[in-house]
């Protein structure tokens, strides 16, 4: 998006005065580092509104050349002077983030390229520049690439798959250590290691990371990280004990029958600093709703990792109808079930039988709630709109998460796999949804992590043929793009037209951490499958 003329930008800024500046200037209520929108108040609003940088994420990733309070005071003193230039002020007081281009040697094969990428995408930020948004981490970690210069929570589990394949168990352990340090410091794992991500988390994969390491290193890993798993569970369940049927608090919902499930949430209700203008524009398109409500739902969708998708839209088509906090997502609850089971196992290893029994009980209650509330009569697991009291009808790849964690009964698993095969499997892999909305987590895009969830679900429930078909199609998409563009990207078009994916609020990024981890793991599975082919099976007969 090209920068707007300054006059138009200032006019928009005037419209926003009632929305953010007051929130931006209020005192930070926690000991956490303050995000840029709170540090810089109206300077932040003016910079983002004027689009001093084409990408809204650039300014919030920039490093101040002086103390933020001093910079803000200077801005307030100078901005009214004749000939004042906002861009010149920003250039003088901030160092924009440096992108590290991915420039591999020519002639690399796909596996060779992925092996080359691991050190290229590894960062070590035990000490972060003062005043900036980057949160230091004690150990090295892998970033996705492109504009994503920091580590991301759920991305990292899929990245770790590839690191294990590369023999980098040390880096897997380092990344677990980083996430544990964040739980110890903040009480949760933030979306990414930036101050503006602290108000939310992402899909809770920490237990799966611990289990991934334990598969190579032994069960002592589970017991070691038990305190952090319990703290993460407490974060997701905060407020549950006081809820009455039909009420919700933060990330917990108690349904009308008393069942306890979870939703995505964000502790803030202002525009996301890294997507400020986009969020303001979305709220303007929803004039019948308070802007803060829209912004909370946008932020909650960012916590889901599916930002954005028709899964969260009231009308299934438009971002302006987003209602994320009204939805109980099936994938989130499957992951929390896995966390509860992992805690129960860790407590057993620690000989804490009371704890083991408690979390085993939590897990059993969650399974029962998933089966009762999140099963769609058309034959798949679905999200549930707890405010409207009904299931969401559109199929999405999230339906496979109960299978991925092994919680689905075999009959329901078989029906879910058939639905996924018929509704979502295209010529180039598994689509995220069936809806074409222009959002990046909708058709025709397919994402590497969803391919892995689908592959493992199919194999776990006796459908290696489906797993092999899915793998072959997605790998063909990856290999086609790599052959023409010599890069791996964050998403692919899987409807048969081929090519890199699109949509969403930023240009396509390459690198790309979780794609690399999943692709190299799928290549390994393809090699194994060729050595022991699955029995042939008649494809599902799908109504068209």
N, C-alpha and C positions, 0 to 999 in steps of 0.2 A: 504494500500500500504506500503510495507516495506521500510525503509530508504535506499537510494541509497548509494553506496560507495562514500567516500568523493571525490576521484579523478574524478569520473563521474560527481558528483555534481558541482565541480569547473569548469569542462569543459563546462557544461551547463551555468554556471554563466558567463563565458567569452563570450558566445554567446549572452547574454542578456545585455551586457554593453551599447550597443547603444539604448536599449529599455527603461529601467526604471531608471537607476541611475540618469541621468540628471533631469528627471521629479521628482524623489524622493527628489532631493536636492534643487529644486526651492522653492522660498519663498511662504509661504501660503498667498493667496490673500484675505483672509477673516478673520474675527476675530474668526472664529470657531476653536475648538481644532484641532491640526494637527493629522492626522492618522499615524499609525506606519511606513508606507512606507516612509513618508516624514520626520518623526522624526529621523529615524535610517538609511536612505540612503543605503549605500552599506552593512551595517550590516544586515539590513532587507533582502536584496537580498541574502546575503550569508547564513543566517539562513534558509530562505525558500527553497533555492536551495539545500542546504545540507540535507534538511529534518531532522533537529535536532529534530523536533516533527513529528510524523506520520501524524497528522492532521494539515493542513495549518492554521486552525483557532486558534490553541493553542497559537502560539507565539503572534498573534495580540491581544489576550485576556489576555496576561500575564501582570503582574504589575512590573514595573521597581523598583529596590531597591535603585536607585539614580536618579538624574536629567538626562533626556534623552540625553542632550547635553554632559554631563560629561561622560556618558556611551559610546557615539559615539566617543568622543575624546580618551578615554581609548582603545577602540577597534582599532582605527587607529594607536595608538602608539604601541600596543602589537601584532597585527596580524602577523607581519613579524618575530617575535622572534622564534628561534629554539624551536621545541616542542610545539608550541602554539596549544591549543585545543579549537576549536570553541564551542563545547558542554560544556566544563568546564567553558568557559567565560560566556556563556548564563546562565548556572546554577548558577553562582556566582552573576549575575547582574539582574536576573529576577525571579519572583515568578510565576510559571505557574498557570492558573486558577484551582480552586478546583471544581470538579464536585460533586454535591450533589446527591447521588444515591437515586432512588425511591425504597424504601424498605418497602412495606406495610405489615400489619399483614396478616397472612394466613386466608383463609376462607371467604374473602370478596366477596359479590355479586357485580355485575357490578355497580349498582347505589351507593352502599356503598363505593366502590373503588373510584369512581369519587368524591364523597363528601370528602373522605380522601385526595385526590390529591390537592384540592384547596389550603389549607394552605401549603402543601409541595412544591407547585410551585409558591408561593407568595414571592416576594422579596421587600425589602425596601432599596433603595440606594440613599437616600437624599444627602449622601456624598460619592463620589467615590474616590478611591486611587489616589493621584496625579501622573501625568505622564502616567497613563494607558489610555486605549481606552474607558472605560466605561463612559457614560454620565450620570451624576446624574439626578434623577427625584424627584420631591417634594413629591410624594405620593407612596404608595405601588402599585404593579402591578404583573400580572401573566406572567410567562415565559412559552415557549412551553415545555422545558425539554431537557435532554440530552446535546448535544453540544451547544444548543441554550440557553445560560445563561442570555440573555437580553430580553427585551420586543420587540415584533415585531408589526408593524403597523396593517396590515390587519388581521393577526392572531387574534388580540385582539378582534375584533368585534364578531367573532364566539365564542371566549372564554367567552365574556360577556353574550351570550345567556345562557350559563350554570350557570354563576354567578347569573343572575337574577332568574333562576329556583331555585337556592340554597338560595335565599333570601339575597344575598350579593349586594344589591343596593349601599351600601357604597363603595364597591370595584369597581363597575361599574363607579361610580362618580369619584373615585380616578384616574382611568385610563383615563377618559375623561380629567380630570384636568392635568394629565401628558402630554397628547398629545397637549392640548391647550398651555401649557407652552413651548413646543417645537416649535409650530407655532410662538409664541410670540418671542422666542429667535432666531430661525433660519429662520423663514419665511416659514417653511414647516415642515411636520412630516417626519423624516428620516426613512429609511428602518427599523432600530432598534436603540436602544440607545447606539451606539458605534460611535466613531469618524470616523471610516472608512466607515460608512454608510451614512455620512452626504451629500454626493454628489448626493444622489437619495432619492426618497420616495418609496412608495408602492401603490397598488390600493387604491384610496381615499375613505375610509370608514368612515371618521370622521363625516360626516353629518348623516350617518346611526347610528353611535354611539349616537349622540345627539338625534336622533329620537327614538332610543331604550329607552333611559332614559326618554324622554318626554312622552312616552306611559305610564309610571308608575308615573312620577312626575309632568306632566303638561307642557303646552306650554311655560311656563316661561324659561324652559331649552333651548329652541330653541333661544329665544331672548338673553339669557345670553351669548351664544357662537356664536352669529352672527358675531362679529368682527373677530373671528378666522376662521370661515367658509369663510368669504370674503377674508381673507389673503391667505387661502389655494387655493381658486379659482384663485387669482392673480398669485400664484406660477405656477399653471398648465398652465395659459394663458400667461405667460411672453413672450413678443415679438410678440404677435398676431397682434397688431395694425400696424406694419410695413410690414406685409407680403403681397406679391402679389400672385395672383393665380399660383399654382404650386410650391410654396416655403414653407419651413419649418424652424422653429427656436425653439431650445430646445424641449419642449413638445407639440408644436402646429404645425399643418399642415393646410395650405389653399389649398384646392383642385382646380383643373382647373376651375371649375364653380364658385369659390369663397366661397364654403362651408368651414366652419371652424370646424375641428375636432382635436383630440389629439392623441399623440403617447407616448410610453415610451422612456425614455432618461436617461442619467447620465451626470453630469457636468464634469466628468473626463473621460479620454480615455487611462488609464493605466490598467494593470492587477489588478483585485480585490485583495486587500491585503490578504483577508481570503481564497482566492483560487488562489494564485499567480502562482504556477507551472502549474496547470490545464489550466489557461488562456494563459500562455506562450506557452504551448504545442498546444493549439487550434490555436493560431495565426500561428504557424509553419506549420500547416496543410492547411493554406490558403495562399500559397506563392504569389498569384496574387493580394492580397489585402494588403494595409498598415496595419501593426499590430494594430495601434491605432484605426483604423476603426473596426476591429474585437473586440478589447477590449471594445469599446463603446457599441457595440451591445450585448456583453456578459453582461455588466453592466446594460444595458437597460432591458434585459430579467430578471435580478435579481430584477429590480424595478417592473416588472410585477407580481412577485411572482411565475410565471410559469418558474422556472429555473431548468431544461430546458425542452423544448417541441418542437415538430415538427412544432408547430404554427409559430415559428420564423425562420425556416430553408428554405433556398432558394430551396433546392432540396427535402424538406420534410423528409429527412432521416439523414443528417449528421450535427453535431454541427459546423463543420468547415464552413458550408455555412450560418451561422446565419446572419440575416438581420433585426433584431428587429426594428431598427429605420426607416426602410422603410415601416413598417406595421402600419396601423391604427386599433387598436384592438376594437372589439365590446364591450367587458366587461368594459374597461376603459371609453369609451364614455357613456355607460349607467350609470356608477357610477358618472361621472361628471354631467350628466343630473340630477341625484338625488341631487347632491350638489347644482346645480342652483335652483332647485325647493325649496330646504330647505332654501336657502338664500332668495328667494322671499317670502316665508312664514315668515321668521324671520323679514324681512323688513316691511311686512304688520303688524306684531305684534308690531313693533317699530313705527308704523305710518309714515314710510318713503316711501311714495307712489312712488316717483321717482325711488328709489332703487328697489322696488317691481316690477315696470313696466319694468325696465331694465333687471332684472334677469328672469322675466317671458318671456321676448323677447329672451334672450339667450337660455332658455330652449326650446322654440318653434322652434327656428332655429336649435338646435341640434337634436330634434326629426325629423325634416324634413330631415336633413342630414343623420341621421342613416337610415331612411326609404329609402332614395334615393340611398345611396352609400353602405350600409352594408347589404342589403337584397339579398340573393343568389336566383337565379331563380329556383334552385332545392328544395327550400322550407325551408330555415333556415337563421338565421342571421350569418354573416361571417365577418372575418377580411378582410381588404382591403390593397393591396400593392399599395401605392400611387406613388411610383417610376415607377412601371410597368403599373399602371393604370388599375388594374384588381383585382377582388375578389380572395381570397384564397379559394381553392376548398374543402379542407379536413374539415369535420365537427369536432367541438370540443364542450365541455360542455359550453364554453363561449357564445355559441349561445343563452343561456337561460337568460342572464342578462337583455336584454330589457323587457322580461316578468317579471323578478324579480322586476324591478322598476316600472312595470305597464305601460310601454310606448308602447307596441306592440298592433296593431289592433287585434281584436279577430280572424280574419281569418288567419293572419300570425302567431299568437300565436299558433293556433291549428295545423298549418302545422309544426311549429318548434317543438312542443311537439311530434308530430308523428315522425319527423326525429330523435330527441333525443332517443325516445323509440326504433326505429328500428336500429339506427347506434351505439348507445352508451350503452344501457342498457344491462348488462350482468347478469349472475345468481347471482353475488355477489354485484350488485349495478351499478352505473353509471361510466363508464370509462371517463378519461379526453379527450382522442382522440381515433381515430381508428388506429393510426399508432403504430407499434411496433419498436421502435428505440433504446431501452435500456435506454432512458432518463426517469426520474422519473415522469414527467408530460405527459406521453404518456401511451397508452395501454400496459399492462393490468391493470395499476394502477387506483384506484379510491380514491379520497380524500374527507374527511368529509365535507369541506366547499362547494364543488361542489354538494354533495348530498343535502345539505340544500338549496342551490340556486335552484336546480331542484325541490325539494319538494314544496317550496314556490311558484315557478313559476306554477307548475301544479295545485296547490290548487287555486291560484289566477285566473286561466283561466279555471275553471270548470272541471278539471281532477283529482279529489281526488282519483279515482281508480288507476291512474298512480302513484300518490304520495305514496299511500299505498303499491303498488307493489315495488316501489323503496326502500321505508323505510324498508320493510320486508327483502329484499335481502341484503341491506347494514348492517342492524342490525345483520342479521345472520352471515355475515362475521366478524363483530366485536366480536360477542359472541363466535364464533368458535375460534378466536385467543385468546380471553381472557380466554376461557376454557382450552386451552392447554398451554398458555404462561403466563397467569395472568398479562397481561399488555395491555394498549392501545397504539397504534402506530400511526405514522403520515400518513401512507397510507396503502392501502390494495389491494390485487389482487382481481379483481372483474369479471374475465372471467369464473368463475366456478371451477377453480382449488384450490381456497381458499388460505388462508395464508396471511402473511404480505407482503407488497409491497417491491419493490426493485428498482434498477437502480439509476442513478445519480452519483454525485461526492463524496458522503459520505455514511457511513453505515446507515441503518435504525435506527431512533431515537424513543425512547418511552417516555411517559410522560402522554398524550401529549396534550397541551393546547387546541387547537381548536377541536381536535377529542373529547375531554371530553365535551366541550360545545355543540357541535352538537349532540353527541350521547345521552346525557341526554335529550335534547330537542326533539329528535326523539322518545325516549322512552315515553315521555309525550304525543306526538301526537299519538303514537300507542295505548296508553291507551284510549285516547279520541275516536279514530277510532273504537276500539272494542266496545265502548259503543254506537256508532252511525255509523254502517258500511256504506260505500259508495255504491251506486247502482252498481250492476255488469255491466261490460261493456266488449264487445268483444275486445280482444287485437288487436292492429294494425296489418294489414296484410303486412308483410315486405318482400320485394324481397331479396332473398339470393343469 
